[in-house]
Amino acid sequence: MITETGQVVAESGGKVWVMTIRQSACQSCSARHGCGQKALATMSQGKANQILVDNTLGARVGDQVTLAIAESALLGASVLVYALPLLLLVLGAVAGRWLSADGDLPALAGATVGLAGGFGLVRRIMRGQADSWEPRMTAIRDSSVTTNTDLLS
């Protein structure tokens, strides 16, 4: 499991918004002066690094929580988002070139159709399996009590 610690910044029904970057970590990092992560967080006051997750443990605003996602889910989503559209772009270009020998315009059209089709296919697949790729709250970190879902199971 890949884990990240964040702070609950807002509640929304049965879900919470968790900000996953801490400025204290950025201050101690040796790459802080050239890091895009710190620049993005500074420009957006941390809002770009917030994620909406199910509040399965009853976290409140201000709580430090641990979020987790399976390595296989992250790898699968990455391959799906990057490789599938690229593969369909190449196949579309080859098909366009094969269907017409009139220059590069058919290959360009085929590549465009393949890329658009790849993005559409990714969107359809992601909608159907979104729950398997969402991070989940595994622990509430508190100075006095730590609740871990692994212990509850």
Z-matrix of the N, CA and C atoms (Angstrom, degrees):
N
C 1 1.445
C 2 1.522 1 109.52
N 3 1.308 2 115.10 1 139.16
C 4 1.455 3 121.67 2 173.55
C 5 1.524 4 106.12 3 -96.16
N 6 1.330 5 116.81 4 126.30
C 7 1.458 6 120.36 5 -177.33
C 8 1.514 7 111.07 6 -118.50
N 9 1.312 8 114.74 7 154.99
C 10 1.459 9 122.94 8 177.72
C 11 1.515 10 107.49 9 -146.36
N 12 1.303 11 116.55 10 138.69
C 13 1.455 12 121.39 11 177.14
C 14 1.513 13 108.68 12 -97.99
N 15 1.314 14 116.31 13 138.67
C 16 1.447 15 121.70 14 178.22
C 17 1.517 16 111.24 15 -147.20
N 18 1.307 17 115.25 16 176.66
C 19 1.454 18 121.05 17 -179.24
C 20 1.516 19 109.24 18 -117.96
N 21 1.336 20 116.12 19 135.03
C 22 1.460 21 121.66 20 177.22
C 23 1.525 22 107.52 21 -71.38
N 24 1.340 23 116.07 22 123.74
C 25 1.465 24 120.06 23 -178.37
C 26 1.521 25 112.97 24 -111.47
N 27 1.336 26 118.12 25 -15.87
C 28 1.464 27 120.76 26 178.94
C 29 1.522 28 109.58 27 -162.26
N 30 1.332 29 115.05 28 154.30
C 31 1.461 30 121.34 29 175.84
C 32 1.520 31 108.39 30 -113.13
N 33 1.331 32 115.94 31 144.63
C 34 1.456 33 121.67 32 179.65
C 35 1.523 34 108.31 33 -145.44
N 36 1.312 35 116.35 34 91.59
C 37 1.464 36 120.03 35 -177.68
C 38 1.510 37 110.28 36 65.94
N 39 1.310 38 117.31 37 -126.74
C 40 1.458 39 122.21 38 179.05
C 41 1.517 40 112.63 39 -91.07
N 42 1.327 41 117.09 40 15.23
C 43 1.459 42 121.81 41 -179.06
C 44 1.518 43 109.43 42 -125.27
N 45 1.325 44 115.97 43 162.53
C 46 1.457 45 121.66 44 176.35
C 47 1.525 46 109.77 45 -132.74
N 48 1.325 47 115.45 46 150.06
C 49 1.456 48 122.03 47 173.24
C 50 1.526 49 107.20 48 -91.79
N 51 1.326 50 116.45 49 126.01
C 52 1.454 51 121.71 50 -179.12
C 53 1.526 52 108.78 51 -117.12
N 54 1.351 53 116.15 52 126.69
C 55 1.453 54 121.70 53 175.45
C 56 1.519 55 107.23 54 -91.55
N 57 1.336 56 117.04 55 122.67
C 58 1.456 57 120.40 56 -169.87
C 59 1.512 58 115.81 57 -100.59
N 60 1.315 59 119.91 58 2.02
C 61 1.465 60 119.44 59 176.88
C 62 1.518 61 108.82 60 -114.99
N 63 1.316 62 115.04 61 137.67
C 64 1.455 63 120.39 62 177.95
C 65 1.515 64 107.93 63 -114.49
N 66 1.321 65 116.23 64 129.87
C 67 1.453 66 120.19 65 -179.83
C 68 1.520 67 111.63 66 -63.06
N 69 1.340 68 118.17 67 -29.70
C 70 1.462 69 119.92 68 179.91
C 71 1.528 70 110.69 69 -62.50
N 72 1.305 71 117.46 70 -36.30
C 73 1.463 72 120.42 71 177.50
C 74 1.526 73 110.13 72 -67.36
N 75 1.331 74 116.69 73 -37.87
C 76 1.462 75 119.93 74 178.95
C 77 1.525 76 111.43 75 -66.63
N 78 1.332 77 117.49 76 -34.86
C 79 1.460 78 120.38 77 -177.72
C 80 1.526 79 112.11 78 -66.97
N 81 1.327 80 117.36 79 -30.20
C 82 1.463 81 119.73 80 -178.04
C 83 1.529 82 112.67 81 -92.57
N 84 1.315 83 117.64 82 -5.65
C 85 1.452 84 121.29 83 -177.16
C 86 1.524 85 110.39 84 -79.46
N 87 1.329 86 117.01 85 138.65
C 88 1.462 87 120.80 86 -178.97
C 89 1.526 88 112.69 87 -72.92
N 90 1.334 89 118.24 88 -18.91
C 91 1.469 90 121.35 89 -178.62
C 92 1.531 91 112.07 90 -99.26
N 93 1.338 92 117.65 91 16.29
C 94 1.468 93 120.75 92 -172.56
C 95 1.521 94 114.16 93 -61.70
N 96 1.325 95 118.33 94 -27.17
C 97 1.463 96 120.06 95 -176.62
C 98 1.526 97 112.65 96 -78.17
N 99 1.319 98 118.03 97 -23.76
C 100 1.452 99 120.36 98 -178.61
C 101 1.508 100 113.64 99 -116.87
N 102 1.331 101 117.42 100 15.41
C 103 1.460 102 120.74 101 -173.40
C 104 1.528 103 111.68 102 -90.86
N 105 1.312 104 116.60 103 129.31
C 106 1.454 105 121.22 104 177.21
C 107 1.516 106 112.71 105 -71.14
N 108 1.315 107 117.66 106 -28.85
C 109 1.475 108 122.30 107 179.49
C 110 1.530 109 110.24 108 -62.27
N 111 1.328 110 116.97 109 -46.01
C 112 1.459 111 120.91 110 -179.90
C 113 1.521 112 110.61 111 -67.69
N 114 1.329 113 116.87 112 -39.70
C 115 1.460 114 120.21 113 179.45
C 116 1.524 115 111.04 114 -63.53
N 117 1.326 116 116.65 115 -43.22
C 118 1.461 117 121.02 116 178.37
C 119 1.523 118 111.46 117 -63.36
N 120 1.325 119 116.68 118 -42.94
C 121 1.461 120 120.82 119 179.97
C 122 1.526 121 111.03 120 -66.30
N 123 1.332 122 117.43 121 -37.83
C 124 1.456 123 120.99 122 179.93
C 125 1.527 124 110.89 123 -67.70
N 126 1.327 125 117.11 124 -43.27
C 127 1.465 126 120.83 125 -178.19
C 128 1.522 127 112.05 126 -66.72
N 129 1.305 128 117.95 127 -34.98
C 130 1.459 129 121.38 128 -174.66
C 131 1.526 130 113.41 129 -103.83
N 132 1.328 131 118.01 130 10.18
C 133 1.465 132 123.61 131 -176.27
C 134 1.531 133 111.15 132 52.89
N 135 1.314 134 118.42 133 33.36
C 136 1.457 135 123.39 134 176.77
C 137 1.516 136 114.39 135 85.00
N 138 1.346 137 118.41 136 -5.92
C 139 1.465 138 120.28 137 -176.45
C 140 1.521 139 112.86 138 -66.72
N 141 1.324 140 117.55 139 -27.10
C 142 1.464 141 120.32 140 179.87
C 143 1.519 142 111.39 141 -72.20
N 144 1.313 143 117.39 142 -13.01
C 145 1.456 144 121.45 143 -177.33
C 146 1.518 145 111.60 144 -110.68
N 147 1.304 146 117.17 145 28.55
C 148 1.452 147 120.90 146 179.36
C 149 1.524 148 109.79 147 -104.64
N 150 1.330 149 114.76 148 146.01
C 151 1.455 150 120.13 149 179.89
C 152 1.517 151 108.57 150 -135.80
N 153 1.316 152 115.37 151 143.50
C 154 1.458 153 121.82 152 178.32
C 155 1.521 154 108.82 153 -93.84
N 156 1.341 155 117.21 154 120.19
C 157 1.467 156 121.79 155 -179.14
C 158 1.518 157 110.22 156 -129.16
N 159 1.328 158 115.13 157 156.74
C 160 1.466 159 120.14 158 176.03
C 161 1.522 160 109.17 159 -65.18
N 162 1.332 161 115.13 160 135.18
C 163 1.459 162 120.85 161 -179.98
C 164 1.523 163 109.21 162 -89.88
N 165 1.312 164 116.16 163 72.54
C 166 1.463 165 121.71 164 -175.82
C 167 1.521 166 113.26 165 -76.25
N 168 1.330 167 117.61 166 -16.74
C 169 1.462 168 120.78 167 -176.66
C 170 1.525 169 113.45 168 -110.50
N 171 1.317 170 117.93 169 2.61
C 172 1.457 171 120.73 170 178.76
C 173 1.515 172 113.70 171 75.18
N 174 1.307 173 118.06 172 36.40
C 175 1.464 174 122.06 173 179.36
C 176 1.517 175 110.49 174 -69.37
N 177 1.313 176 116.14 175 149.85
C 178 1.463 177 123.67 176 178.99
C 179 1.523 178 109.74 177 -117.64
N 180 1.320 179 116.24 178 162.90
C 181 1.460 180 121.46 179 178.18
C 182 1.528 181 109.23 180 -56.29
N 183 1.323 182 116.09 181 131.30
C 184 1.455 183 122.38 182 -178.99
C 185 1.515 184 113.77 183 99.39
N 186 1.336 185 118.45 184 -17.66
C 187 1.466 186 121.38 185 179.54
C 188 1.521 187 111.04 186 -70.41
N 189 1.317 188 115.68 187 143.71
C 190 1.460 189 122.04 188 171.32
C 191 1.526 190 106.78 189 -88.81
N 192 1.328 191 117.52 190 127.70
C 193 1.457 192 121.38 191 -178.08
C 194 1.525 193 109.86 192 -126.86
N 195 1.323 194 114.50 193 158.05
C 196 1.464 195 120.96 194 174.63
C 197 1.517 196 108.02 195 -108.78
N 198 1.332 197 116.08 196 128.02
C 199 1.458 198 122.69 197 176.44
C 200 1.518 199 107.98 198 -107.43
N 201 1.328 200 116.74 199 147.22
C 202 1.461 201 120.60 200 -179.08
C 203 1.518 202 110.39 201 -138.96
N 204 1.316 203 114.66 202 149.02
C 205 1.465 204 121.83 203 173.75
C 206 1.528 205 106.91 204 -142.90
N 207 1.299 206 116.65 205 142.01
C 208 1.463 207 121.25 206 -179.27
C 209 1.524 208 110.33 207 -68.50
N 210 1.332 209 115.99 208 142.13
C 211 1.469 210 120.43 209 178.39
C 212 1.516 211 110.98 210 -59.14
N 213 1.331 212 116.52 211 -39.34
C 214 1.463 213 120.09 212 -178.68
C 215 1.530 214 111.35 213 -65.72
N 216 1.320 215 117.03 214 -34.68
C 217 1.464 216 120.20 215 177.97
C 218 1.524 217 110.71 216 -67.83
N 219 1.322 218 116.55 217 -41.94
C 220 1.462 219 120.49 218 178.75
C 221 1.521 220 111.10 219 -65.68
N 222 1.327 221 116.82 220 -43.41
C 223 1.461 222 120.87 221 178.50
C 224 1.524 223 111.12 222 -64.50
N 225 1.332 224 116.32 223 -44.81
C 226 1.465 225 120.23 224 179.53
C 227 1.518 226 112.71 225 -62.23
N 228 1.328 227 116.80 226 -43.06
C 229 1.466 228 120.54 227 178.86
C 230 1.527 229 110.73 228 -65.95
N 231 1.327 230 117.30 229 -38.73
C 232 1.466 231 120.71 230 179.11
C 233 1.521 232 111.42 231 -64.20
N 234 1.317 233 116.04 232 -45.76
C 235 1.469 234 119.87 233 178.57
C 236 1.522 235 109.89 234 -62.34
N 237 1.305 236 116.45 235 -43.66
C 238 1.457 237 120.78 236 -179.18
C 239 1.529 238 111.57 237 -62.03
N 240 1.311 239 116.93 238 -48.15
C 241 1.464 240 121.13 239 -175.27
C 242 1.524 241 112.41 240 -70.55
N 243 1.323 242 117.58 241 -37.60
C 244 1.462 243 119.95 242 -176.59
C 245 1.522 244 113.75 243 -94.78
N 246 1.307 245 117.73 244 -47.08
C 247 1.460 246 120.73 245 -171.16
C 248 1.524 247 113.68 246 -77.41
N 249 1.326 248 117.87 247 -40.45
C 250 1.466 249 119.53 248 -176.17
C 251 1.534 250 112.50 249 -62.90
N 252 1.343 251 120.32 250 -50.20
C 253 1.464 252 118.47 251 177.46
C 254 1.529 253 112.84 252 -61.77
N 255 1.333 254 116.78 253 -38.06
C 256 1.463 255 119.99 254 179.51
C 257 1.526 256 111.32 255 -65.75
N 258 1.315 257 116.38 256 -42.26
C 259 1.460 258 120.59 257 177.88
C 260 1.531 259 110.79 258 -62.14
N 261 1.332 260 117.39 259 -45.16
C 262 1.468 261 120.31 260 179.38
C 263 1.525 262 112.21 261 -68.36
N 264 1.337 263 117.81 262 -29.99
C 265 1.464 264 120.95 263 174.60
C 266 1.525 265 109.52 264 -62.54
N 267 1.321 266 116.98 265 -48.39
C 268 1.468 267 120.89 266 -179.39
C 269 1.525 268 110.69 267 -64.79
N 270 1.338 269 117.39 268 -45.53
C 271 1.465 270 120.18 269 178.80
C 272 1.527 271 111.41 270 -62.26
N 273 1.339 272 116.96 271 -37.98
C 274 1.467 273 120.33 272 177.01
C 275 1.519 274 112.26 273 -64.74
N 276 1.325 275 116.42 274 -40.79
C 277 1.474 276 120.19 275 178.21
C 278 1.526 277 110.96 276 -65.14
N 279 1.318 278 116.58 277 -42.83
C 280 1.472 279 120.47 278 179.01
C 281 1.525 280 110.01 279 -64.97
N 282 1.324 281 117.04 280 -43.44
C 283 1.467 282 120.54 281 179.52
C 284 1.530 283 110.91 282 -64.17
N 285 1.333 284 117.37 283 -41.55
C 286 1.467 285 120.57 284 178.21
C 287 1.511 286 111.87 285 -63.27
N 288 1.292 287 116.99 286 -41.29
C 289 1.464 288 121.39 287 178.84
C 290 1.529 289 110.71 288 -69.05
N 291 1.316 290 117.54 289 -37.22
C 292 1.461 291 122.20 290 -178.91
C 293 1.526 292 111.05 291 -70.53
N 294 1.345 293 116.91 292 -38.32
C 295 1.457 294 120.50 293 -177.71
C 296 1.521 295 113.77 294 -73.40
N 297 1.336 296 115.97 295 -25.91
C 298 1.460 297 118.71 296 -179.23
C 299 1.521 298 109.44 297 -144.58
N 300 1.311 299 115.65 298 129.62
C 301 1.464 300 120.83 299 179.51
C 302 1.521 301 111.10 300 -96.53
N 303 1.323 302 117.51 301 25.92
C 304 1.465 303 122.34 302 -176.18
C 305 1.525 304 112.94 303 -89.47
N 306 1.285 305 118.72 304 32.26
C 307 1.462 306 120.63 305 177.79
C 308 1.524 307 112.17 306 103.63
N 309 1.319 308 113.04 307 -157.68
C 310 1.457 309 119.69 308 -173.26
C 311 1.527 310 114.34 309 -90.33
N 312 1.315 311 118.13 310 -14.17
C 313 1.462 312 120.39 311 -177.17
C 314 1.526 313 112.85 312 -62.07
N 315 1.330 314 121.16 313 -43.94
C 316 1.467 315 120.05 314 175.96
C 317 1.533 316 112.76 315 -63.07
N 318 1.329 317 116.99 316 -36.92
C 319 1.462 318 120.08 317 177.64
C 320 1.525 319 110.70 318 -65.89
N 321 1.322 320 116.61 319 -40.25
C 322 1.465 321 121.37 320 177.31
C 323 1.522 322 110.81 321 -64.64
N 324 1.318 323 116.53 322 -43.04
C 325 1.471 324 120.53 323 177.72
C 326 1.526 325 110.76 324 -63.79
N 327 1.328 326 117.07 325 -42.49
C 328 1.462 327 120.99 326 177.97
C 329 1.517 328 111.84 327 -63.61
N 330 1.332 329 116.87 328 -39.90
C 331 1.456 330 121.02 329 178.13
C 332 1.525 331 110.81 330 -64.59
N 333 1.321 332 116.72 331 -41.74
C 334 1.469 333 121.03 332 178.93
C 335 1.523 334 111.15 333 -64.01
N 336 1.319 335 116.24 334 -44.83
C 337 1.470 336 120.30 335 178.20
C 338 1.528 337 110.30 336 -64.61
N 339 1.327 338 117.58 337 -41.56
C 340 1.463 339 121.09 338 178.82
C 341 1.523 340 112.16 339 -63.08
N 342 1.337 341 116.78 340 -43.13
C 343 1.462 342 120.62 341 179.23
C 344 1.526 343 111.05 342 -65.14
N 345 1.318 344 116.57 343 -46.38
C 346 1.474 345 120.17 344 178.51
C 347 1.533 346 110.71 345 -62.25
N 348 1.324 347 116.24 346 -41.53
C 349 1.463 348 119.86 347 176.86
C 350 1.525 349 112.06 348 -63.86
N 351 1.324 350 116.84 349 -37.36
C 352 1.465 351 121.41 350 177.33
C 353 1.519 352 111.83 351 -63.66
N 354 1.336 353 116.40 352 -44.53
C 355 1.466 354 119.68 353 177.55
C 356 1.525 355 111.17 354 -63.73
N 357 1.330 356 116.52 355 -41.03
C 358 1.465 357 120.27 356 178.40
C 359 1.522 358 111.84 357 -63.95
N 360 1.319 359 116.38 358 -41.01
C 361 1.461 360 120.67 359 178.65
C 362 1.524 361 111.56 360 -66.18
N 363 1.326 362 116.67 361 -40.91
C 364 1.471 363 120.60 362 176.70
C 365 1.517 364 110.14 363 -61.22
N 366 1.318 365 116.26 364 -44.27
C 367 1.473 366 119.73 365 179.94
C 368 1.526 367 111.40 366 -60.82
N 369 1.311 368 116.86 367 -43.17
C 370 1.475 369 120.84 368 -179.97
C 371 1.534 370 110.58 369 -65.12
N 372 1.317 371 117.52 370 -43.65
C 373 1.468 372 121.20 371 179.81
C 374 1.523 373 110.52 372 -65.70
N 375 1.332 374 116.82 373 -43.44
C 376 1.470 375 120.55 374 -178.81
C 377 1.523 376 111.39 375 -63.59
N 378 1.314 377 117.60 376 -38.15
C 379 1.465 378 119.94 377 178.26
C 380 1.518 379 111.31 378 -62.90
N 381 1.306 380 116.74 379 -40.02
C 382 1.454 381 120.94 380 -177.23
C 383 1.522 382 114.05 381 -73.42
N 384 1.331 383 116.79 382 -25.26
C 385 1.461 384 119.96 383 -175.60
C 386 1.519 385 112.35 384 -125.88
N 387 1.321 386 118.15 385 26.18
C 388 1.459 387 121.83 386 -175.03
C 389 1.520 388 113.00 387 -59.36
N 390 1.323 389 118.30 388 -35.24
C 391 1.465 390 120.98 389 -177.65
C 392 1.525 391 112.63 390 -63.14
N 393 1.312 392 117.03 391 -31.83
C 394 1.468 393 118.83 392 -177.77
C 395 1.523 394 112.48 393 -75.76
N 396 1.325 395 118.23 394 -15.56
C 397 1.461 396 120.98 395 -178.49
C 398 1.519 397 113.48 396 -108.14
N 399 1.307 398 118.09 397 4.96
C 400 1.454 399 120.58 398 179.83
C 401 1.522 400 110.14 399 -89.83
N 402 1.332 401 116.70 400 139.87
C 403 1.458 402 118.01 401 175.07
C 404 1.523 403 110.17 402 -68.29
N 405 1.330 404 116.18 403 155.02
C 406 1.454 405 119.56 404 178.22
C 407 1.519 406 109.48 405 -127.11
N 408 1.311 407 114.80 406 152.86
C 409 1.452 408 121.10 407 -179.61
C 410 1.529 409 108.23 408 -78.86
N 411 1.334 410 116.44 409 125.22
C 412 1.454 411 119.88 410 -177.97
C 413 1.519 412 113.57 411 -110.60
N 414 1.335 413 117.69 412 -21.81
C 415 1.466 414 119.24 413 -177.92
C 416 1.513 415 110.63 414 -157.84
N 417 1.319 416 114.80 415 150.19
C 418 1.459 417 122.12 416 169.98
C 419 1.515 418 105.62 417 -106.68
N 420 1.315 419 116.42 418 121.75
C 421 1.462 420 121.21 419 -179.02
C 422 1.517 421 108.25 420 -95.05
N 423 1.309 422 115.50 421 119.61
C 424 1.457 423 121.66 422 -179.64
C 425 1.527 424 106.50 423 -136.48
N 426 1.304 425 116.76 424 154.87
C 427 1.460 426 118.93 425 -179.14
C 428 1.527 427 111.91 426 -66.33
N 429 1.345 428 116.82 427 -24.75
C 430 1.453 429 118.16 428 -176.98
C 431 1.525 430 113.61 429 -106.05
N 432 1.357 431 117.17 430 -33.55
C 433 1.465 432 119.99 431 -174.71
C 434 1.517 433 108.92 432 -136.05
N 435 1.333 434 117.01 433 137.08
C 436 1.460 435 122.39 434 172.17
C 437 1.515 436 107.21 435 -121.53
N 438 1.357 437 115.35 436 122.02
C 439 1.451 438 120.74 437 178.27
C 440 1.507 439 107.52 438 -103.42
N 441 1.314 440 117.16 439 124.26
C 442 1.449 441 121.62 440 -178.10
C 443 1.515 442 108.41 441 -120.51
N 444 1.336 443 116.54 442 127.38
C 445 1.475 444 119.84 443 -177.60
C 446 1.518 445 111.11 444 -66.13
N 447 1.345 446 117.92 445 -25.32
C 448 1.460 447 118.64 446 178.23
C 449 1.534 448 111.06 447 -65.52
N 450 1.319 449 116.86 448 -32.60
C 451 1.451 450 120.73 449 179.21
C 452 1.523 451 111.33 450 -74.29
N 453 1.347 452 116.57 451 -27.80
C 454 1.466 453 120.86 452 -178.80
C 455 1.508 454 111.81 453 -79.02
N 456 1.328 455 117.54 454 -23.06
C 457 1.465 456 120.65 455 -176.90
C 458 1.506 457 111.70 456 -78.36
